[in-house]
Every structure is written in C-alpha cells, then in structure tokens.
Amino acid sequence: MSDEVYPTPAGAPAPPETGGAPYAECVLCREPTEYPESYRGVTMCPRCAWQEAQRGACSG
Ligand SMILES: [Zn+2]
C-alpha cells in the first residue's frame, strides 16, 4: 500500500475531513472534490485548484 496524495498548491488549506459524507462538486468541472457537501465556500478539485493557482501566479 502507498500513501499517495494529490499535490496541493503552495499555501492551499488542507481539505477538511468528510467523515464519510458525500463530496461536493468542483465548481469548474463538476468532478468530485476532496471537500464535503457541507463545505461553505468554493470547492475545486485538485486539478482545477492547481490551474487556478497557476493563473493567479501568472496574472501578477
Ligand atoms: Zn475541477
């Protein structure tokens, strides 16, 4: 068994534990995220979160 995890953008907060609850959808691509449905705020999957981080870094 391995402990592989998604690479997270620098400075990104760690997703909260879902406790087995359903995952919220990514606001960009509708893929399941690591966030629970009860999470208040924008939920993005690791891939979109990474892309957003890159965009932010490039726009100055
Ligand atoms: Zn996404």
N, CA, C, O and the ligand as a Tripos MOL2 file, in Angstrom:
@<TRIPOS>MOLECULE
protein
  241   239    61     0     0
PROTEIN
NO_CHARGES

@<TRIPOS>ATOM
      1 N           0.8430   -1.2050    0.0000 N.3       1 MET1
      2 CA          0.0000    0.0000    0.0000 C.3       1 MET1
      3 C           0.8730    1.2480    0.0000 C.2       1 MET1
      4 O           1.9720    1.2600    0.5550 O.2       1 MET1
      5 N           0.3610    2.2920   -0.6330 N.am      2 SER2
      6 CA          1.1120    3.5340   -0.6780 C.3       2 SER2
      7 C           0.3020    4.6600   -0.0420 C.2       2 SER2
      8 O          -0.8950    4.5310    0.2140 O.2       2 SER2
      9 N           0.9870    5.7450    0.1970 N.am      3 ASP3
     10 CA          0.3290    6.9010    0.8000 C.3       3 ASP3
     11 C           0.2430    8.0420   -0.2090 C.2       3 ASP3
     12 O           0.4450    9.2050    0.1390 O.2       3 ASP3
     13 N          -0.0590    7.7010   -1.4600 N.am      4 GLU4
     14 CA         -0.1030    8.7380   -2.4780 C.3       4 GLU4
     15 C          -1.2060    9.7540   -2.1950 C.2       4 GLU4
     16 O          -2.3200    9.3980   -1.8110 O.2       4 GLU4
     17 N          -0.8770   10.9900   -2.3890 N.am      5 VAL5
     18 CA         -1.8560   12.0620   -2.2130 C.3       5 VAL5
     19 C          -1.7140   13.0370   -3.3640 C.2       5 VAL5
     20 O          -0.6760   13.0780   -4.0240 O.2       5 VAL5
     21 N          -2.7530   13.8200   -3.6090 N.am      6 TYR6
     22 CA         -2.6740   14.8250   -4.6520 C.3       6 TYR6
     23 C          -1.6900   15.9170   -4.2350 C.2       6 TYR6
     24 O          -1.6310   16.3040   -3.0670 O.2       6 TYR6
     25 N          -0.9290   16.4010   -5.1950 N.am      7 PRO7
     26 CA         -0.0690   17.5400   -4.8760 C.3       7 PRO7
     27 C          -0.9390   18.7690   -4.6530 C.2       7 PRO7
     28 O          -1.8270   19.0530   -5.4570 O.2       7 PRO7
     29 N          -0.7000   19.4830   -3.5950 N.am      8 THR8
     30 CA         -1.5100   20.6640   -3.2970 C.3       8 THR8
     31 C          -0.7170   21.9280   -3.5870 C.2       8 THR8
     32 O           0.4910   21.9730   -3.3550 O.2       8 THR8
     33 N          -1.4000   22.9700   -4.0990 N.am      9 PRO9
     34 CA         -0.7210   24.2400   -4.3590 C.3       9 PRO9
     35 C          -0.1480   24.8190   -3.0750 C.2       9 PRO9
     36 O          -0.7000   24.6290   -1.9910 O.2       9 PRO9
     37 N           0.9390   25.5090   -3.2090 N.am     10 ALA10
     38 CA          1.5550   26.1140   -2.0330 C.3      10 ALA10
     39 C           0.5840   27.0770   -1.3760 C.2      10 ALA10
     40 O          -0.0120   27.9220   -2.0440 O.2      10 ALA10
     41 N           0.4330   26.9530   -0.1100 N.am     11 GLY11
     42 CA         -0.4240   27.8770    0.6210 C.3      11 GLY11
     43 C          -1.8740   27.4770    0.6600 C.2      11 GLY11
     44 O          -2.6780   28.1340    1.3210 O.2      11 GLY11
     45 N          -2.2320   26.4050   -0.0390 N.am     12 ALA12
     46 CA         -3.6240   25.9740   -0.0380 C.3      12 ALA12
     47 C          -3.9440   25.2600    1.2680 C.2      12 ALA12
     48 O          -3.1640   24.4430    1.7560 O.2      12 ALA12
     49 N          -5.1100   25.5870    1.8220 N.am     13 PRO13
     50 CA         -5.5090   24.9160    3.0610 C.3      13 PRO13
     51 C          -5.8460   23.4650    2.8050 C.2      13 PRO13
     52 O          -6.3690   23.1260    1.7440 O.2      13 PRO13
     53 N          -5.5590   22.6190    3.7460 N.am     14 ALA14
     54 CA         -5.8800   21.2090    3.5940 C.3      14 ALA14
     55 C          -7.3850   21.0160    3.6740 C.2      14 ALA14
     56 O          -8.0440   21.6110    4.5260 O.2      14 ALA14
     57 N          -7.9360   20.1850    2.7880 N.am     15 PRO15
     58 CA         -9.3730   19.9290    2.8150 C.3      15 PRO15
     59 C          -9.7760   19.3030    4.1400 C.2      15 PRO15
     60 O          -9.0280   18.5110    4.7120 O.2      15 PRO15
     61 N         -10.9540   19.6570    4.6250 N.am     16 PRO16
     62 CA        -11.4290   19.0820    5.8730 C.3      16 PRO16
     63 C         -11.8380   17.6310    5.6950 C.2      16 PRO16
     64 O         -12.1100   17.1920    4.5780 O.2      16 PRO16
     65 N         -11.8800   16.8990    6.7720 N.am     17 GLU17
     66 CA        -12.3360   15.5190    6.7040 C.3      17 GLU17
     67 C         -13.8260   15.4910    6.3990 C.2      17 GLU17
     68 O         -14.5850   16.3010    6.9310 O.2      17 GLU17
     69 N         -14.2490   14.5630    5.5430 N.am     18 THR18
     70 CA        -15.6570   14.4910    5.1970 C.3      18 THR18
     71 C         -16.4190   13.5940    6.1510 C.2      18 THR18
     72 O         -17.6400   13.6930    6.2680 O.2      18 THR18
     73 N         -15.7070   12.7310    6.8220 N.am     19 GLY19
     74 CA        -16.3700   11.8180    7.7340 C.3      19 GLY19
     75 C         -17.3110   10.8810    7.0120 C.2      19 GLY19
     76 O         -18.2880   10.4090    7.5950 O.2      19 GLY19
     77 N         -17.0330   10.6080    5.7630 N.am     20 GLY20
     78 CA        -17.8620    9.6920    5.0030 C.3      20 GLY20
     79 C         -19.0060   10.3820    4.3030 C.2      20 GLY20
     80 O         -19.8030    9.7310    3.6270 O.2      20 GLY20
     81 N         -19.1030   11.7070    4.4550 N.am     21 ALA21
     82 CA        -20.1700   12.4510    3.7990 C.3      21 ALA21
     83 C         -19.8980   12.5270    2.3000 C.2      21 ALA21
     84 O         -18.7610   12.3480    1.8620 O.2      21 ALA21
     85 N         -20.9480   12.7920    1.5110 N.am     22 PRO22
     86 CA        -20.7590   12.9470    0.0590 C.3      22 PRO22
     87 C         -19.8250   14.1090   -0.2280 C.2      22 PRO22
     88 O         -19.7670   15.0830    0.5230 O.2      22 PRO22
     89 N         -19.1110   13.9910   -1.3040 N.am     23 TYR23
     90 CA        -18.1960   15.0560   -1.6840 C.3      23 TYR23
     91 C         -18.9110   16.1180   -2.5070 C.2      23 TYR23
     92 O         -19.8250   15.8220   -3.2770 O.2      23 TYR23
     93 N         -18.4750   17.3550   -2.3280 N.am     24 ALA24
     94 CA        -19.0330   18.4510   -3.1220 C.3      24 ALA24
     95 C         -18.4620   18.3880   -4.5290 C.2      24 ALA24
     96 O         -17.3900   17.8290   -4.7600 O.2      24 ALA24
     97 N         -19.2100   18.9800   -5.4700 N.am     25 GLU25
     98 CA        -18.7360   19.0010   -6.8460 C.3      25 GLU25
     99 C         -17.7700   20.1570   -7.0510 C.2      25 GLU25
    100 O         -17.8670   21.1950   -6.3960 O.2      25 GLU25
    101 N         -16.8490   19.9580   -7.9630 N.am     26 CYS26
    102 CA        -15.9630   21.0390   -8.3710 C.3      26 CYS26
    103 C         -16.8020   22.0880   -9.0900 C.2      26 CYS26
    104 O         -17.6210   21.7500   -9.9440 O.2      26 CYS26
    105 N         -16.6030   23.3540   -8.7490 N.am     27 VAL27
    106 CA        -17.4160   24.4100   -9.3580 C.3      27 VAL27
    107 C         -17.0500   24.6260  -10.8190 C.2      27 VAL27
    108 O         -17.7880   25.2830  -11.5530 O.2      27 VAL27
    109 N         -15.9450   24.0920  -11.2350 N.am     28 LEU28
    110 CA        -15.4810   24.3110  -12.6050 C.3      28 LEU28
    111 C         -15.7790   23.1280  -13.5180 C.2      28 LEU28
    112 O         -16.2610   23.3150  -14.6350 O.2      28 LEU28
    113 N         -15.4970   21.9200  -13.0560 N.am     29 CYS29
    114 CA        -15.6390   20.7730  -13.9570 C.3      29 CYS29
    115 C         -16.6190   19.7230  -13.4380 C.2      29 CYS29
    116 O         -16.8190   18.6890  -14.0740 O.2      29 CYS29
    117 N         -17.2280   19.9890  -12.2840 N.am     30 ARG30
    118 CA        -18.2520   19.0890  -11.7320 C.3      30 ARG30
    119 C         -17.6990   17.7490  -11.2650 C.2      30 ARG30
    120 O         -18.4570   16.8210  -10.9830 O.2      30 ARG30
    121 N         -16.4000   17.6550  -11.1850 N.am     31 GLU31
    122 CA        -15.8100   16.4270  -10.6570 C.3      31 GLU31
    123 C         -15.9050   16.4600   -9.1390 C.2      31 GLU31
    124 O         -15.9290   17.5370   -8.5440 O.2      31 GLU31
    125 N         -15.9600   15.3000   -8.5120 N.am     32 PRO32
    126 CA        -15.9790   15.2660   -7.0420 C.3      32 PRO32
    127 C         -14.6900   15.8580   -6.4900 C.2      32 PRO32
    128 O         -13.6080   15.6280   -7.0290 O.2      32 PRO32
    129 N         -14.8170   16.6130   -5.4240 N.am     33 THR33
    130 CA        -13.6480   17.2200   -4.7960 C.3      33 THR33
    131 C         -13.3250   16.4800   -3.5010 C.2      33 THR33
    132 O         -13.9620   15.4830   -3.1590 O.2      33 THR33
    133 N         -12.3370   16.9830   -2.8030 N.am     34 GLU34
    134 CA        -11.9860   16.4000   -1.5070 C.3      34 GLU34
    135 C         -12.7880   17.0580   -0.3910 C.2      34 GLU34
    136 O         -12.6070   16.7430    0.7850 O.2      34 GLU34
    137 N         -13.6850   17.9830   -0.7730 N.am     35 TYR35
    138 CA        -14.4530   18.7060    0.2300 C.3      35 TYR35
    139 C         -15.8270   18.0780    0.4240 C.2      35 TYR35
    140 O         -16.4050   17.5610   -0.5320 O.2      35 TYR35
    141 N         -16.3620   18.1130    1.6460 N.am     36 PRO36
    142 CA        -17.7150   17.5970    1.8870 C.3      36 PRO36
    143 C         -18.7510   18.5450    1.3190 C.2      36 PRO36
    144 O         -18.4760   19.7290    1.1260 O.2      36 PRO36
    145 N         -19.9470   18.0270    1.0490 N.am     37 GLU37
    146 CA        -21.0110   18.8740    0.5010 C.3      37 GLU37
    147 C         -21.3610   20.0260    1.4280 C.2      37 GLU37
    148 O         -21.8470   21.0690    0.9900 O.2      37 GLU37
    149 N         -21.1080   19.8240    2.7080 N.am     38 SER38
    150 CA        -21.4570   20.8500    3.6890 C.3      38 SER38
    151 C         -20.4270   21.9690    3.7370 C.2      38 SER38
    152 O         -20.5990   22.9460    4.4670 O.2      38 SER38
    153 N         -19.3610   21.8300    2.9640 N.am     39 TYR39
    154 CA        -18.3090   22.8450    2.9750 C.3      39 TYR39
    155 C         -18.8400   24.1680    2.4550 C.2      39 TYR39
    156 O         -19.4450   24.2360    1.3850 O.2      39 TYR39
    157 N         -18.6040   25.2210    3.2300 N.am     40 ARG40
    158 CA        -19.0860   26.5450    2.8320 C.3      40 ARG40
    159 C         -17.9790   27.2580    2.0680 C.2      40 ARG40
    160 O         -16.9160   27.5510    2.6160 O.2      40 ARG40
    161 N         -18.2440   27.5300    0.8040 N.am     41 GLY41
    162 CA        -17.2340   28.2100    0.0070 C.3      41 GLY41
    163 C         -17.0370   27.5160   -1.3280 C.2      41 GLY41
    164 O         -17.7380   26.5630   -1.6660 O.2      41 GLY41
    165 N         -16.0840   28.0070   -2.0620 N.am     42 VAL42
    166 CA        -15.8230   27.4570   -3.3920 C.3      42 VAL42
    167 C         -15.0730   26.1410   -3.2610 C.2      42 VAL42
    168 O         -14.0480   26.0510   -2.5850 O.2      42 VAL42
    169 N         -15.6070   25.1320   -3.9200 N.am     43 THR43
    170 CA        -14.9390   23.8350   -3.8980 C.3      43 THR43
    171 C         -14.3890   23.5330   -5.2810 C.2      43 THR43
    172 O         -15.1070   23.5850   -6.2800 O.2      43 THR43
    173 N         -13.1300   23.2240   -5.3170 N.am     44 MET44
    174 CA        -12.5000   22.8670   -6.5920 C.3      44 MET44
    175 C         -11.7210   21.5740   -6.4170 C.2      44 MET44
    176 O         -11.1350   21.3180   -5.3640 O.2      44 MET44
    177 N         -11.7260   20.7580   -7.4800 N.am     45 CYS45
    178 CA        -10.9650   19.5300   -7.4460 C.3      45 CYS45
    179 C          -9.4750   19.8870   -7.4870 C.2      45 CYS45
    180 O          -9.1230   21.0030   -7.8700 O.2      45 CYS45
    181 N          -8.6100   18.9700   -7.1040 N.am     46 PRO46
    182 CA         -7.1710   19.2620   -7.0760 C.3      46 PRO46
    183 C          -6.6520   19.8030   -8.3970 C.2      46 PRO46
    184 O          -5.7940   20.6860   -8.4160 O.2      46 PRO46
    185 N          -7.1660   19.2810   -9.4980 N.am     47 ARG47
    186 CA         -6.6740   19.7110  -10.8080 C.3      47 ARG47
    187 C          -7.0500   21.1630  -11.0890 C.2      47 ARG47
    188 O          -6.1990   21.9560  -11.4920 O.2      47 ARG47
    189 N          -8.3280   21.5210  -10.8780 N.am     48 CYS48
    190 CA         -8.7650   22.8890  -11.1260 C.3      48 CYS48
    191 C          -8.1210   23.8410  -10.1190 C.2      48 CYS48
    192 O          -7.7660   24.9660  -10.4720 O.2      48 CYS48
    193 N          -7.9720   23.4090   -8.8970 N.am     49 ALA49
    194 CA         -7.3460   24.2560   -7.8850 C.3      49 ALA49
    195 C          -5.9210   24.5820   -8.2990 C.2      49 ALA49
    196 O          -5.4400   25.6980   -8.1040 O.2      49 ALA49
    197 N          -5.2600   23.5970   -8.8690 N.am     50 TRP50
    198 CA         -3.8810   23.8030   -9.3180 C.3      50 TRP50
    199 C          -3.8530   24.7860  -10.4820 C.2      50 TRP50
    200 O          -2.9990   25.6710  -10.5350 O.2      50 TRP50
    201 N          -4.8020   24.6240  -11.4230 N.am     51 GLN51
    202 CA         -4.8540   25.5130  -12.5840 C.3      51 GLN51
    203 C          -5.1550   26.9440  -12.1420 C.2      51 GLN51
    204 O          -4.5670   27.8920  -12.6620 O.2      51 GLN51
    205 N          -6.0710   27.0990  -11.1810 N.am     52 GLU52
    206 CA         -6.4020   28.4250  -10.6870 C.3      52 GLU52
    207 C          -5.1850   29.0550  -10.0250 C.2      52 GLU52
    208 O          -4.9360   30.2530  -10.1610 O.2      52 GLU52
    209 N          -4.4400   28.2400   -9.3170 N.am     53 ALA53
    210 CA         -3.2440   28.7390   -8.6410 C.3      53 ALA53
    211 C          -2.2210   29.2230   -9.6660 C.2      53 ALA53
    212 O          -1.5580   30.2400   -9.4630 O.2      53 ALA53
    213 N          -2.1030   28.4760  -10.7760 N.am     54 GLN54
    214 CA         -1.1700   28.8720  -11.8150 C.3      54 GLN54
    215 C          -1.6010   30.1820  -12.4670 C.2      54 GLN54
    216 O          -0.7750   31.0570  -12.7250 O.2      54 GLN54
    217 N          -2.9080   30.3110  -12.7330 N.am     55 ARG55
    218 CA         -3.4280   31.5380  -13.3480 C.3      55 ARG55
    219 C          -3.1500   32.7300  -12.4530 C.2      55 ARG55
    220 O          -2.7140   33.7840  -12.9150 O.2      55 ARG55
    221 N          -3.4070   32.5490  -11.1660 N.am     56 GLY56
    222 CA         -3.1900   33.6300  -10.2260 C.3      56 GLY56
    223 C          -1.7240   34.0280  -10.1800 C.2      56 GLY56
    224 O          -1.3810   35.2030  -10.0450 O.2      56 GLY56
    225 N          -0.8720   33.0230  -10.2970 N.am     57 ALA57
    226 CA          0.5500   33.3010  -10.2270 C.3      57 ALA57
    227 C           1.0250   34.0520  -11.4660 C.2      57 ALA57
    228 O           1.9630   34.8460  -11.4020 O.2      57 ALA57
    229 N           0.3570   33.7890  -12.6080 N.am     58 CYS58
    230 CA          0.7980   34.3900  -13.8620 C.3      58 CYS58
    231 C           0.2170   35.7980  -14.0630 C.2      58 CYS58
    232 O           0.7970   36.6100  -14.7850 O.2      58 CYS58
    233 N          -0.9160   36.0840  -13.4340 N.am     59 SER59
    234 CA         -1.5610   37.3710  -13.6710 C.3      59 SER59
    235 C          -0.9720   38.4790  -12.7980 C.2      59 SER59
    236 O          -1.4330   39.6200  -12.8180 O.2      59 SER59
    237 N           0.0060   38.1320  -12.0700 N.am     60 GLY60
    238 CA          0.6840   39.1410  -11.2930 C.3      60 GLY60
    239 C           0.0930   39.3140   -9.9100 C.2      60 GLY60
    240 O           0.5710   40.1420   -9.1340 O.2      60 GLY60
    241 ZN        -12.3810   20.6490  -11.3290 Zn       61 ZN61
@<TRIPOS>BOND
     1     1     2 1
     2     2     3 1
     3     3     4 2
     4     3     5 am
     5     5     6 1
     6     6     7 1
     7     7     8 2
     8     7     9 am
     9     9    10 1
    10    10    11 1
    11    11    12 2
    12    11    13 am
    13    13    14 1
    14    14    15 1
    15    15    16 2
    16    15    17 am
    17    17    18 1
    18    18    19 1
    19    19    20 2
    20    19    21 am
    21    21    22 1
    22    22    23 1
    23    23    24 2
    24    23    25 am
    25    25    26 1
    26    26    27 1
    27    27    28 2
    28    27    29 am
    29    29    30 1
    30    30    31 1
    31    31    32 2
    32    31    33 am
    33    33    34 1
    34    34    35 1
    35    35    36 2
    36    35    37 am
    37    37    38 1
    38    38    39 1
    39    39    40 2
    40    39    41 am
    41    41    42 1
    42    42    43 1
    43    43    44 2
    44    43    45 am
    45    45    46 1
    46    46    47 1
    47    47    48 2
    48    47    49 am
    49    49    50 1
    50    50    51 1
    51    51    52 2
    52    51    53 am
    53    53    54 1
    54    54    55 1
    55    55    56 2
    56    55    57 am
    57    57    58 1
    58    58    59 1
    59    59    60 2
    60    59    61 am
    61    61    62 1
    62    62    63 1
    63    63    64 2
    64    63    65 am
    65    65    66 1
    66    66    67 1
    67    67    68 2
    68    67    69 am
    69    69    70 1
    70    70    71 1
    71    71    72 2
    72    71    73 am
    73    73    74 1
    74    74    75 1
    75    75    76 2
    76    75    77 am
    77    77    78 1
    78    78    79 1
    79    79    80 2
    80    79    81 am
    81    81    82 1
    82    82    83 1
    83    83    84 2
    84    83    85 am
    85    85    86 1
    86    86    87 1
    87    87    88 2
    88    87    89 am
    89    89    90 1
    90    90    91 1
    91    91    92 2
    92    91    93 am
    93    93    94 1
    94    94    95 1
    95    95    96 2
    96    95    97 am
    97    97    98 1
    98    98    99 1
    99    99   100 2
   100    99   101 am
   101   101   102 1
   102   102   103 1
   103   103   104 2
   104   103   105 am
   105   105   106 1
   106   106   107 1
   107   107   108 2
   108   107   109 am
   109   109   110 1
   110   110   111 1
   111   111   112 2
   112   111   113 am
   113   113   114 1
   114   114   115 1
   115   115   116 2
   116   115   117 am
   117   117   118 1
   118   118   119 1
   119   119   120 2
   120   119   121 am
   121   121   122 1
   122   122   123 1
   123   123   124 2
   124   123   125 am
   125   125   126 1
   126   126   127 1
   127   127   128 2
   128   127   129 am
   129   129   130 1
   130   130   131 1
   131   131   132 2
   132   131   133 am
   133   133   134 1
   134   134   135 1
   135   135   136 2
   136   135   137 am
   137   137   138 1
   138   138   139 1
   139   139   140 2
   140   139   141 am
   141   141   142 1
   142   142   143 1
   143   143   144 2
   144   143   145 am
   145   145   146 1
   146   146   147 1
   147   147   148 2
   148   147   149 am
   149   149   150 1
   150   150   151 1
   151   151   152 2
   152   151   153 am
   153   153   154 1
   154   154   155 1
   155   155   156 2
   156   155   157 am
   157   157   158 1
   158   158   159 1
   159   159   160 2
   160   159   161 am
   161   161   162 1
   162   162   163 1
   163   163   164 2
   164   163   165 am
   165   165   166 1
   166   166   167 1
   167   167   168 2
   168   167   169 am
   169   169   170 1
   170   170   171 1
   171   171   172 2
   172   171   173 am
   173   173   174 1
   174   174   175 1
   175   175   176 2
   176   175   177 am
   177   177   178 1
   178   178   179 1
   179   179   180 2
   180   179   181 am
   181   181   182 1
   182   182   183 1
   183   183   184 2
   184   183   185 am
   185   185   186 1
   186   186   187 1
   187   187   188 2
   188   187   189 am
   189   189   190 1
   190   190   191 1
   191   191   192 2
   192   191   193 am
   193   193   194 1
   194   194   195 1
   195   195   196 2
   196   195   197 am
   197   197   198 1
   198   198   199 1
   199   199   200 2
   200   199   201 am
   201   201   202 1
   202   202   203 1
   203   203   204 2
   204   203   205 am
   205   205   206 1
   206   206   207 1
   207   207   208 2
   208   207   209 am
   209   209   210 1
   210   210   211 1
   211   211   212 2
   212   211   213 am
   213   213   214 1
   214   214   215 1
   215   215   216 2
   216   215   217 am
   217   217   218 1
   218   218   219 1
   219   219   220 2
   220   219   221 am
   221   221   222 1
   222   222   223 1
   223   223   224 2
   224   223   225 am
   225   225   226 1
   226   226   227 1
   227   227   228 2
   228   227   229 am
   229   229   230 1
   230   230   231 1
   231   231   232 2
   232   231   233 am
   233   233   234 1
   234   234   235 1
   235   235   236 2
   236   235   237 am
   237   237   238 1
   238   238   239 1
   239   239   240 2
@<TRIPOS>SUBSTRUCTURE
     1 MET1         2 RESIDUE 1 A MET
     2 SER2         6 RESIDUE 1 A SER
     3 ASP3        10 RESIDUE 1 A ASP
     4 GLU4        14 RESIDUE 1 A GLU
     5 VAL5        18 RESIDUE 1 A VAL
     6 TYR6        22 RESIDUE 1 A TYR
     7 PRO7        26 RESIDUE 1 A PRO
     8 THR8        30 RESIDUE 1 A THR
     9 PRO9        34 RESIDUE 1 A PRO
    10 ALA10       38 RESIDUE 1 A ALA
    11 GLY11       42 RESIDUE 1 A GLY
    12 ALA12       46 RESIDUE 1 A ALA
    13 PRO13       50 RESIDUE 1 A PRO
    14 ALA14       54 RESIDUE 1 A ALA
    15 PRO15       58 RESIDUE 1 A PRO
    16 PRO16       62 RESIDUE 1 A PRO
    17 GLU17       66 RESIDUE 1 A GLU
    18 THR18       70 RESIDUE 1 A THR
    19 GLY19       74 RESIDUE 1 A GLY
    20 GLY20       78 RESIDUE 1 A GLY
    21 ALA21       82 RESIDUE 1 A ALA
    22 PRO22       86 RESIDUE 1 A PRO
    23 TYR23       90 RESIDUE 1 A TYR
    24 ALA24       94 RESIDUE 1 A ALA
    25 GLU25       98 RESIDUE 1 A GLU
    26 CYS26      102 RESIDUE 1 A CYS
    27 VAL27      106 RESIDUE 1 A VAL
    28 LEU28      110 RESIDUE 1 A LEU
    29 CYS29      114 RESIDUE 1 A CYS
    30 ARG30      118 RESIDUE 1 A ARG
    31 GLU31      122 RESIDUE 1 A GLU
    32 PRO32      126 RESIDUE 1 A PRO
    33 THR33      130 RESIDUE 1 A THR
    34 GLU34      134 RESIDUE 1 A GLU
    35 TYR35      138 RESIDUE 1 A TYR
    36 PRO36      142 RESIDUE 1 A PRO
    37 GLU37      146 RESIDUE 1 A GLU
    38 SER38      150 RESIDUE 1 A SER
    39 TYR39      154 RESIDUE 1 A TYR
    40 ARG40      158 RESIDUE 1 A ARG
    41 GLY41      162 RESIDUE 1 A GLY
    42 VAL42      166 RESIDUE 1 A VAL
    43 THR43      170 RESIDUE 1 A THR
    44 MET44      174 RESIDUE 1 A MET
    45 CYS45      178 RESIDUE 1 A CYS
    46 PRO46      182 RESIDUE 1 A PRO
    47 ARG47      186 RESIDUE 1 A ARG
    48 CYS48      190 RESIDUE 1 A CYS
    49 ALA49      194 RESIDUE 1 A ALA
    50 TRP50      198 RESIDUE 1 A TRP
    51 GLN51      202 RESIDUE 1 A GLN
    52 GLU52      206 RESIDUE 1 A GLU
    53 ALA53      210 RESIDUE 1 A ALA
    54 GLN54      214 RESIDUE 1 A GLN
    55 ARG55      218 RESIDUE 1 A ARG
    56 GLY56      222 RESIDUE 1 A GLY
    57 ALA57      226 RESIDUE 1 A ALA
    58 CYS58      230 RESIDUE 1 A CYS
    59 SER59      234 RESIDUE 1 A SER
    60 GLY60      238 RESIDUE 1 A GLY
    61 ZN61       241 GROUP 0 **** ****
